[in-house]
Amino acid sequence: MSTAGSDSYYVPHGSQWPIIAVMGIFFTVLGVAFWVNDVDAGTYMIWTGLAIVAYLFYGWFSDVIDESMGGKYSPQVDISFRQGMIWFITSEVFFFVALFGSLFYLREISLPWLSGEGHLGSSNLLWEGFKASWPLLTTPDGGESYIQTKEAMGAGGIPLYNTVILLSSGVTLTWAHHALKHNKKNQLIIGLAATILLGLIFFGFQAYEYSHAYNALDLTLNSGIYGSTFYMLTGFHGMHVTIGTIMLIAILVRSLKGHFSSDKHFAFEAVAWYWHFVDVVWLGLYFFVYWL
């Protein structure tokens, strides 16, 4: 098998994976849109899309791992991977900035204007007597079109537990990284396994929180802007936790196979960057969604 010299740059063969990625994303996003609008085919399309995405990750990552283990990547390729991961996380930062921006717009601009702060009497054109408040548990139409939420989500209980869990997972992952750099394989495996376990516990707690919110508090996607923004922000973060956990499992398997050395383990570092980013986003969610 050919290897890459210090001055060469490996160019991979033509790949089917980008096309498969588009198919998986298409079915998943369209399925979610159908599901939200109570179209029966939505659930099947979501599972189809997720199955395609799972196949995509397995196939594409397998190719990249084979190329890396085959010595095809030069130092310049390693730099390209690092730059690509940095730009990817940067795009994720702006994605969540947009989500937090929508929350800020609703709370600080839209609702006050609808209550008459921006222009005297503007609230009377839509909902007479409407007073801005957050969280908006009672929608301005009096519940004619939306489900009224019984109680807002508090900062204690499960959200607080999940905060401790994610911060702890960042510590265990850093411990695993330290062990990898010092060739302590047992500590590396334990640290990764602990991080994965904490991620799964976080996911389980959030699933329980969603169930409680839907069934006990009547907080649903049809609960007006409070319900929609709550599930939008926490749901996308939960999706990132799920993706991060899957990547950590892949890194654990590779660590067990001895794919990493103390000076060559960018795949581990990339996943660690991503996981720490997810931790930071959760702190913002806890503060702005649950606390304030």
Short mmCIF file of the C-alpha atoms (twelve columns), coordinates in Angstrom:
data_MODEL
# 
_entry.id   MODEL 
# 
loop_
_atom_site.group_PDB 
_atom_site.id 
_atom_site.type_symbol 
_atom_site.label_atom_id 
_atom_site.label_alt_id 
_atom_site.label_comp_id 
_atom_site.label_asym_id 
_atom_site.label_seq_id 
_atom_site.Cartn_x 
_atom_site.Cartn_y 
_atom_site.Cartn_z 
_atom_site.pdbx_PDB_model_num 
ATOM 1   C CA . MET A 1   0.000   0.000  0.000  1 
ATOM 2   C CA . SER A 2   1.378   3.376  -0.953 1 
ATOM 3   C CA . THR A 3   2.185   5.908  1.721  1 
ATOM 4   C CA . ALA A 4   2.327   9.679  1.737  1 
ATOM 5   C CA . GLY A 5   5.665   11.394 1.930  1 
ATOM 6   C CA . SER A 6   6.287   14.627 3.780  1 
ATOM 7   C CA . ASP A 7   5.863   16.651 0.579  1 
ATOM 8   C CA . SER A 8   2.919   14.760 -0.913 1 
ATOM 9   C CA . TYR A 9   -0.771  15.352 -0.408 1 
ATOM 10  C CA . TYR A 10  -3.096  12.380 -0.625 1 
ATOM 11  C CA . VAL A 11  -6.062  12.870 -2.949 1 
ATOM 12  C CA . PRO A 12  -8.776  10.249 -2.317 1 
ATOM 13  C CA . HIS A 13  -10.644 8.463  -5.065 1 
ATOM 14  C CA . GLY A 14  -14.160 9.414  -6.093 1 
ATOM 15  C CA . SER A 15  -16.599 8.888  -3.239 1 
ATOM 16  C CA . GLN A 16  -20.293 8.102  -3.056 1 
ATOM 17  C CA . TRP A 17  -20.575 9.291  0.553  1 
ATOM 18  C CA . PRO A 18  -21.505 12.949 -0.082 1 
ATOM 19  C CA . ILE A 19  -24.471 11.838 -2.202 1 
ATOM 20  C CA . ILE A 20  -25.554 9.377  0.486  1 
ATOM 21  C CA . ALA A 21  -25.211 12.166 3.071  1 
ATOM 22  C CA . VAL A 22  -27.588 14.377 1.099  1 
ATOM 23  C CA . MET A 23  -30.106 11.536 0.877  1 
ATOM 24  C CA . GLY A 24  -29.955 10.857 4.612  1 
ATOM 25  C CA . ILE A 25  -30.347 14.515 5.557  1 
ATOM 26  C CA . PHE A 26  -33.173 14.960 3.043  1 
ATOM 27  C CA . PHE A 27  -35.249 12.074 4.394  1 
ATOM 28  C CA . THR A 28  -34.582 13.026 8.021  1 
ATOM 29  C CA . VAL A 29  -35.458 16.717 7.675  1 
ATOM 30  C CA . LEU A 30  -38.498 16.060 5.495  1 
ATOM 31  C CA . GLY A 31  -39.638 13.359 7.903  1 
ATOM 32  C CA . VAL A 32  -39.398 15.752 10.849 1 
ATOM 33  C CA . ALA A 33  -41.432 18.337 8.923  1 
ATOM 34  C CA . PHE A 34  -44.091 15.715 8.155  1 
ATOM 35  C CA . TRP A 35  -44.097 14.457 11.750 1 
ATOM 36  C CA . VAL A 36  -44.581 17.950 13.189 1 
ATOM 37  C CA . ASN A 37  -47.555 18.420 10.863 1 
ATOM 38  C CA . ASP A 38  -49.071 15.018 11.779 1 
ATOM 39  C CA . VAL A 39  -48.403 13.379 8.406  1 
ATOM 40  C CA . ASP A 40  -48.340 9.592  8.848  1 
ATOM 41  C CA . ALA A 41  -45.330 9.069  6.592  1 
ATOM 42  C CA . GLY A 42  -43.182 11.339 8.770  1 
ATOM 43  C CA . THR A 43  -42.100 8.683  11.275 1 
ATOM 44  C CA . TYR A 44  -41.078 6.217  8.563  1 
ATOM 45  C CA . MET A 45  -39.115 8.893  6.718  1 
ATOM 46  C CA . ILE A 46  -37.272 9.885  9.899  1 
ATOM 47  C CA . TRP A 47  -36.188 6.299  10.579 1 
ATOM 48  C CA . THR A 48  -35.217 5.843  6.937  1 
ATOM 49  C CA . GLY A 49  -33.126 8.998  7.038  1 
ATOM 50  C CA . LEU A 50  -31.450 8.023  10.303 1 
ATOM 51  C CA . ALA A 51  -30.638 4.565  8.930  1 
ATOM 52  C CA . ILE A 52  -29.005 6.166  5.891  1 
ATOM 53  C CA . VAL A 53  -27.043 8.553  8.124  1 
ATOM 54  C CA . ALA A 54  -25.866 5.643  10.304 1 
ATOM 55  C CA . TYR A 55  -24.684 3.794  7.192  1 
ATOM 56  C CA . LEU A 56  -23.001 6.994  6.020  1 
ATOM 57  C CA . PHE A 57  -21.033 7.441  9.234  1 
ATOM 58  C CA . TYR A 58  -19.933 3.824  9.295  1 
ATOM 59  C CA . GLY A 59  -18.856 3.748  5.660  1 
ATOM 60  C CA . TRP A 60  -17.228 7.158  5.413  1 
ATOM 61  C CA . PHE A 61  -15.383 6.924  8.718  1 
ATOM 62  C CA . SER A 62  -14.211 3.414  7.824  1 
ATOM 63  C CA . ASP A 63  -12.654 4.755  4.632  1 
ATOM 64  C CA . VAL A 64  -10.935 7.599  6.483  1 
ATOM 65  C CA . ILE A 65  -9.621  5.238  9.176  1 
ATOM 66  C CA . ASP A 66  -8.287  2.791  6.572  1 
ATOM 67  C CA . GLU A 67  -6.523  5.622  4.743  1 
ATOM 68  C CA . SER A 68  -5.032  6.930  7.982  1 
ATOM 69  C CA . MET A 69  -3.844  3.531  9.190  1 
ATOM 70  C CA . GLY A 70  -2.447  2.865  5.722  1 
ATOM 71  C CA . GLY A 71  -0.070  5.806  6.057  1 
ATOM 72  C CA . LYS A 72  -1.647  7.833  3.264  1 
ATOM 73  C CA . TYR A 73  -1.918  11.060 5.250  1 
ATOM 74  C CA . SER A 74  0.995   13.475 5.298  1 
ATOM 75  C CA . PRO A 75  1.494   16.200 7.942  1 
ATOM 76  C CA . GLN A 76  -0.192  18.636 5.566  1 
ATOM 77  C CA . VAL A 77  -3.296  16.437 5.468  1 
ATOM 78  C CA . ASP A 78  -3.305  16.441 9.266  1 
ATOM 79  C CA . ILE A 79  -3.257  20.248 9.211  1 
ATOM 80  C CA . SER A 80  -6.154  20.228 6.751  1 
ATOM 81  C CA . PHE A 81  -8.159  17.979 9.074  1 
ATOM 82  C CA . ARG A 82  -7.542  20.336 11.976 1 
ATOM 83  C CA . GLN A 83  -8.547  23.368 9.950  1 
ATOM 84  C CA . GLY A 84  -11.659 21.574 8.737  1 
ATOM 85  C CA . MET A 85  -12.694 20.651 12.285 1 
ATOM 86  C CA . ILE A 86  -12.131 24.212 13.467 1 
ATOM 87  C CA . TRP A 87  -14.322 25.571 10.676 1 
ATOM 88  C CA . PHE A 88  -16.962 22.928 11.385 1 
ATOM 89  C CA . ILE A 89  -17.165 23.874 15.063 1 
ATOM 90  C CA . THR A 90  -17.187 27.551 14.075 1 
ATOM 91  C CA . SER A 91  -20.224 26.917 11.884 1 
ATOM 92  C CA . GLU A 92  -21.873 25.127 14.807 1 
ATOM 93  C CA . VAL A 93  -21.169 28.137 17.021 1 
ATOM 94  C CA . PHE A 94  -22.999 30.417 14.606 1 
ATOM 95  C CA . PHE A 95  -25.829 27.901 14.344 1 
ATOM 96  C CA . PHE A 96  -26.444 28.093 18.080 1 
ATOM 97  C CA . VAL A 97  -25.875 31.853 18.058 1 
ATOM 98  C CA . ALA A 98  -28.828 32.054 15.658 1 
ATOM 99  C CA . LEU A 99  -30.961 29.906 17.982 1 
ATOM 100 C CA . PHE A 100 -30.065 31.967 21.039 1 
ATOM 101 C CA . GLY A 101 -30.637 35.092 18.957 1 
ATOM 102 C CA . SER A 102 -34.186 33.999 18.194 1 
ATOM 103 C CA . LEU A 103 -34.806 33.529 21.922 1 
ATOM 104 C CA . PHE A 104 -33.394 36.983 22.650 1 
ATOM 105 C CA . TYR A 105 -35.513 38.541 19.903 1 
ATOM 106 C CA . LEU A 106 -38.691 36.984 21.267 1 
ATOM 107 C CA . ARG A 107 -38.029 37.916 24.879 1 
ATOM 108 C CA . GLU A 108 -36.538 41.383 24.482 1 
ATOM 109 C CA . ILE A 109 -38.070 42.759 21.280 1 
ATOM 110 C CA . SER A 110 -41.083 40.897 19.927 1 
ATOM 111 C CA . LEU A 111 -43.108 40.367 23.106 1 
ATOM 112 C CA . PRO A 112 -42.551 43.886 24.514 1 
ATOM 113 C CA . TRP A 113 -43.652 45.403 21.207 1 
ATOM 114 C CA . LEU A 114 -46.775 43.254 21.131 1 
ATOM 115 C CA . SER A 115 -47.613 44.503 24.618 1 
ATOM 116 C CA . GLY A 116 -47.393 48.127 23.484 1 
ATOM 117 C CA . GLU A 117 -43.902 49.143 24.605 1 
ATOM 118 C CA . GLY A 118 -42.617 49.865 21.116 1 
ATOM 119 C CA . HIS A 119 -45.686 51.723 19.879 1 
ATOM 120 C CA . LEU A 120 -48.566 52.819 22.070 1 
ATOM 121 C CA . GLY A 121 -51.679 50.854 21.347 1 
ATOM 122 C CA . SER A 122 -50.025 48.311 19.027 1 
ATOM 123 C CA . SER A 123 -51.115 45.415 21.244 1 
ATOM 124 C CA . ASN A 124 -54.760 46.375 20.831 1 
ATOM 125 C CA . LEU A 125 -54.532 45.705 17.103 1 
ATOM 126 C CA . LEU A 126 -53.918 42.014 17.762 1 
ATOM 127 C CA . TRP A 127 -54.678 41.071 21.372 1 
ATOM 128 C CA . GLU A 128 -56.226 43.726 23.541 1 
ATOM 129 C CA . GLY A 129 -54.785 43.863 27.023 1 
ATOM 130 C CA . PHE A 130 -51.842 41.554 26.264 1 
ATOM 131 C CA . LYS A 131 -48.962 41.913 28.737 1 
ATOM 132 C CA . ALA A 132 -45.485 40.671 27.908 1 
ATOM 133 C CA . SER A 133 -43.980 38.052 30.220 1 
ATOM 134 C CA . TRP A 134 -41.496 35.213 30.000 1 
ATOM 135 C CA . PRO A 135 -41.981 32.346 29.989 1 
ATOM 136 C CA . LEU A 136 -45.214 32.953 28.113 1 
ATOM 137 C CA . LEU A 137 -47.397 30.223 29.608 1 
ATOM 138 C CA . THR A 138 -50.740 31.676 28.526 1 
ATOM 139 C CA . THR A 139 -50.822 32.517 24.831 1 
ATOM 140 C CA . PRO A 140 -52.476 35.801 23.804 1 
ATOM 141 C CA . ASP A 141 -55.400 34.049 22.100 1 
ATOM 142 C CA . GLY A 142 -56.498 32.545 25.408 1 
ATOM 143 C CA . GLY A 143 -55.796 28.980 24.362 1 
ATOM 144 C CA . GLU A 144 -58.009 28.915 21.275 1 
ATOM 145 C CA . SER A 145 -55.203 27.813 18.940 1 
ATOM 146 C CA . TYR A 146 -52.475 26.678 21.333 1 
ATOM 147 C CA . ILE A 147 -52.195 24.396 24.347 1 
ATOM 148 C CA . GLN A 148 -51.751 26.313 27.590 1 
ATOM 149 C CA . THR A 149 -48.703 25.258 29.613 1 
ATOM 150 C CA . LYS A 150 -49.301 24.589 33.305 1 
ATOM 151 C CA . GLU A 151 -45.819 25.390 34.560 1 
ATOM 152 C CA . ALA A 152 -42.462 26.587 33.239 1 
ATOM 153 C CA . MET A 153 -39.381 24.388 33.298 1 
ATOM 154 C CA . GLY A 154 -37.297 25.162 36.380 1 
ATOM 155 C CA . ALA A 155 -33.535 25.258 36.803 1 
ATOM 156 C CA . GLY A 156 -33.495 22.663 39.574 1 
ATOM 157 C CA . GLY A 157 -33.924 18.926 39.368 1 
ATOM 158 C CA . ILE A 158 -33.071 17.272 36.069 1 
ATOM 159 C CA . PRO A 159 -31.581 20.369 34.343 1 
ATOM 160 C CA . LEU A 160 -29.218 20.853 37.290 1 
ATOM 161 C CA . TYR A 161 -28.321 17.152 37.322 1 
ATOM 162 C CA . ASN A 162 -27.617 17.264 33.591 1 
ATOM 163 C CA . THR A 163 -25.374 20.288 34.072 1 
ATOM 164 C CA . VAL A 164 -23.295 18.398 36.625 1 
ATOM 165 C CA . ILE A 165 -23.260 15.328 34.371 1 
ATOM 166 C CA . LEU A 166 -21.999 17.180 31.291 1 
ATOM 167 C CA . LEU A 167 -19.364 19.112 33.236 1 
ATOM 168 C CA . SER A 168 -18.204 15.835 34.775 1 
ATOM 169 C CA . SER A 169 -18.026 14.255 31.322 1 
ATOM 170 C CA . GLY A 170 -15.692 17.038 30.243 1 
ATOM 171 C CA . VAL A 171 -13.425 16.178 33.172 1 
ATOM 172 C CA . THR A 172 -13.382 12.444 32.394 1 
ATOM 173 C CA . LEU A 173 -12.654 13.118 28.722 1 
ATOM 174 C CA . THR A 174 -9.765  15.433 29.628 1 
ATOM 175 C CA . TRP A 175 -8.464  12.707 31.944 1 
ATOM 176 C CA . ALA A 176 -8.649  10.205 29.076 1 
ATOM 177 C CA . HIS A 177 -6.772  12.608 26.794 1 
ATOM 178 C CA . HIS A 178 -4.074  13.089 29.423 1 
ATOM 179 C CA . ALA A 179 -3.779  9.301  29.754 1 
ATOM 180 C CA . LEU A 180 -3.435  8.910  25.984 1 
ATOM 181 C CA . LYS A 181 -0.598  11.426 25.822 1 
ATOM 182 C CA . HIS A 182 1.220   9.519  28.568 1 
ATOM 183 C CA . ASN A 183 0.592   6.027  27.124 1 
ATOM 184 C CA . LYS A 184 -1.686  4.933  29.970 1 
ATOM 185 C CA . LYS A 185 -4.123  2.773  28.031 1 
ATOM 186 C CA . ASN A 186 -6.161  1.509  30.980 1 
ATOM 187 C CA . GLN A 187 -6.885  5.039  32.171 1 
ATOM 188 C CA . LEU A 188 -7.677  6.042  28.593 1 
ATOM 189 C CA . ILE A 189 -10.287 3.292  28.260 1 
ATOM 190 C CA . ILE A 190 -11.814 4.001  31.664 1 
ATOM 191 C CA . GLY A 191 -11.998 7.732  30.958 1 
ATOM 192 C CA . LEU A 192 -13.660 7.222  27.585 1 
ATOM 193 C CA . ALA A 193 -16.108 4.660  28.964 1 
ATOM 194 C CA . ALA A 194 -17.024 7.016  31.811 1 
ATOM 195 C CA . THR A 195 -17.591 9.875  29.369 1 
ATOM 196 C CA . ILE A 196 -19.840 7.717  27.199 1 
ATOM 197 C CA . LEU A 197 -21.794 6.544  30.244 1 
ATOM 198 C CA . LEU A 198 -22.325 10.137 31.386 1 
ATOM 199 C CA . GLY A 199 -23.503 11.075 27.896 1 
ATOM 200 C CA . LEU A 200 -26.035 8.235  27.930 1 
ATOM 201 C CA . ILE A 201 -27.253 9.260  31.388 1 
ATOM 202 C CA . PHE A 202 -27.691 12.830 30.164 1 
ATOM 203 C CA . PHE A 203 -29.712 11.589 27.208 1 
ATOM 204 C CA . GLY A 204 -31.876 9.425  29.475 1 
ATOM 205 C CA . PHE A 205 -32.562 12.305 31.844 1 
ATOM 206 C CA . GLN A 206 -33.511 14.579 28.964 1 
ATOM 207 C CA . ALA A 207 -35.876 11.958 27.552 1 
ATOM 208 C CA . TYR A 208 -37.530 11.702 30.970 1 
ATOM 209 C CA . GLU A 209 -37.729 15.505 31.161 1 
ATOM 210 C CA . TYR A 210 -39.443 15.651 27.773 1 
ATOM 211 C CA . SER A 211 -41.939 12.997 28.851 1 
ATOM 212 C CA . HIS A 212 -42.718 14.912 32.040 1 
ATOM 213 C CA . ALA A 213 -43.047 18.200 30.158 1 
ATOM 214 C CA . TYR A 214 -45.448 16.698 27.606 1 
ATOM 215 C CA . ASN A 215 -47.615 14.659 29.958 1 
ATOM 216 C CA . ALA A 216 -47.573 16.588 33.239 1 
ATOM 217 C CA . LEU A 217 -46.968 20.210 32.239 1 
ATOM 218 C CA . ASP A 218 -48.668 20.251 28.819 1 
ATOM 219 C CA . LEU A 219 -45.503 21.792 27.387 1 
ATOM 220 C CA . THR A 220 -45.601 20.706 23.743 1 
ATOM 221 C CA . LEU A 221 -44.677 22.045 20.334 1 
ATOM 222 C CA . ASN A 222 -48.220 23.444 20.248 1 
ATOM 223 C CA . SER A 223 -47.706 25.507 23.406 1 
ATOM 224 C CA . GLY A 224 -46.849 28.708 21.591 1 
ATOM 225 C CA . ILE A 225 -43.424 30.310 21.379 1 
ATOM 226 C CA . TYR A 226 -42.291 29.080 24.804 1 
ATOM 227 C CA . GLY A 227 -42.803 25.443 23.889 1 
ATOM 228 C CA . SER A 228 -41.346 25.790 20.400 1 
ATOM 229 C CA . THR A 229 -38.205 27.645 21.536 1 
ATOM 230 C CA . PHE A 230 -37.677 25.261 24.467 1 
ATOM 231 C CA . TYR A 231 -37.758 22.157 22.291 1 
ATOM 232 C CA . MET A 232 -35.838 23.828 19.476 1 
ATOM 233 C CA . LEU A 233 -32.906 24.778 21.694 1 
ATOM 234 C CA . THR A 234 -32.783 21.712 23.937 1 
ATOM 235 C CA . GLY A 235 -33.642 19.359 21.079 1 
ATOM 236 C CA . PHE A 236 -30.814 20.494 18.823 1 
ATOM 237 C CA . HIS A 237 -28.416 20.323 21.758 1 
ATOM 238 C CA . GLY A 238 -29.636 16.822 22.569 1 
ATOM 239 C CA . MET A 239 -29.017 15.847 18.955 1 
ATOM 240 C CA . HIS A 240 -25.433 17.085 19.276 1 
ATOM 241 C CA . VAL A 241 -24.975 15.102 22.496 1 
ATOM 242 C CA . THR A 242 -26.198 11.997 20.666 1 
ATOM 243 C CA . ILE A 243 -23.792 12.565 17.772 1 
ATOM 244 C CA . GLY A 244 -20.948 13.234 20.200 1 
ATOM 245 C CA . THR A 245 -21.687 10.041 22.127 1 
ATOM 246 C CA . ILE A 246 -21.638 7.997  18.923 1 
ATOM 247 C CA . MET A 247 -18.277 9.520  18.001 1 
ATOM 248 C CA . LEU A 248 -16.937 8.768  21.488 1 
ATOM 249 C CA . ILE A 249 -17.988 5.126  21.090 1 
ATOM 250 C CA . ALA A 250 -16.074 4.997  17.799 1 
ATOM 251 C CA . ILE A 251 -13.029 6.497  19.507 1 
ATOM 252 C CA . LEU A 252 -13.307 3.942  22.327 1 
ATOM 253 C CA . VAL A 253 -13.361 1.071  19.825 1 
ATOM 254 C CA . ARG A 254 -10.343 2.511  18.025 1 
ATOM 255 C CA . SER A 255 -8.519  2.959  21.329 1 
ATOM 256 C CA . LEU A 256 -9.132  -0.688 22.197 1 
ATOM 257 C CA . LYS A 257 -7.645  -1.631 18.812 1 
ATOM 258 C CA . GLY A 258 -4.557  0.504  19.465 1 
ATOM 259 C CA . HIS A 259 -5.111  2.989  16.648 1 
ATOM 260 C CA . PHE A 260 -3.755  5.972  18.601 1 
ATOM 261 C CA . SER A 261 -0.321  6.888  19.894 1 
ATOM 262 C CA . SER A 262 0.806   9.610  22.268 1 
ATOM 263 C CA . ASP A 263 1.818   11.874 19.387 1 
ATOM 264 C CA . LYS A 264 -0.710  10.879 16.703 1 
ATOM 265 C CA . HIS A 265 -4.356  10.948 17.758 1 
ATOM 266 C CA . PHE A 266 -6.129  13.788 15.992 1 
ATOM 267 C CA . ALA A 267 -9.387  11.817 15.741 1 
ATOM 268 C CA . PHE A 268 -9.484  11.751 19.537 1 
ATOM 269 C CA . GLU A 269 -8.722  15.474 19.731 1 
ATOM 270 C CA . ALA A 270 -11.409 16.339 17.175 1 
ATOM 271 C CA . VAL A 271 -14.080 14.481 19.136 1 
ATOM 272 C CA . ALA A 272 -12.841 16.077 22.369 1 
ATOM 273 C CA . TRP A 273 -13.146 19.558 20.823 1 
ATOM 274 C CA . TYR A 274 -16.673 18.751 19.741 1 
ATOM 275 C CA . TRP A 275 -17.668 17.389 23.146 1 
ATOM 276 C CA . HIS A 276 -16.308 20.395 25.015 1 
ATOM 277 C CA . PHE A 277 -18.214 22.647 22.606 1 
ATOM 278 C CA . VAL A 278 -21.400 20.753 23.463 1 
ATOM 279 C CA . ASP A 279 -20.642 21.308 27.168 1 
ATOM 280 C CA . VAL A 280 -20.300 25.062 26.683 1 
ATOM 281 C CA . VAL A 281 -23.544 25.258 24.702 1 
ATOM 282 C CA . TRP A 282 -25.369 23.476 27.515 1 
ATOM 283 C CA . LEU A 283 -24.167 26.069 30.030 1 
ATOM 284 C CA . GLY A 284 -25.738 28.748 27.830 1 
ATOM 285 C CA . LEU A 285 -28.945 26.730 27.598 1 
ATOM 286 C CA . TYR A 286 -29.099 26.187 31.335 1 
ATOM 287 C CA . PHE A 287 -28.608 29.885 32.024 1 
ATOM 288 C CA . PHE A 288 -30.925 31.394 29.388 1 
ATOM 289 C CA . VAL A 289 -33.577 28.681 28.976 1 
ATOM 290 C CA . TYR A 290 -33.925 27.249 32.483 1 
ATOM 291 C CA . TRP A 291 -32.536 29.867 34.858 1 
ATOM 292 C CA . LEU A 292 -33.638 33.249 33.474 1 
# 
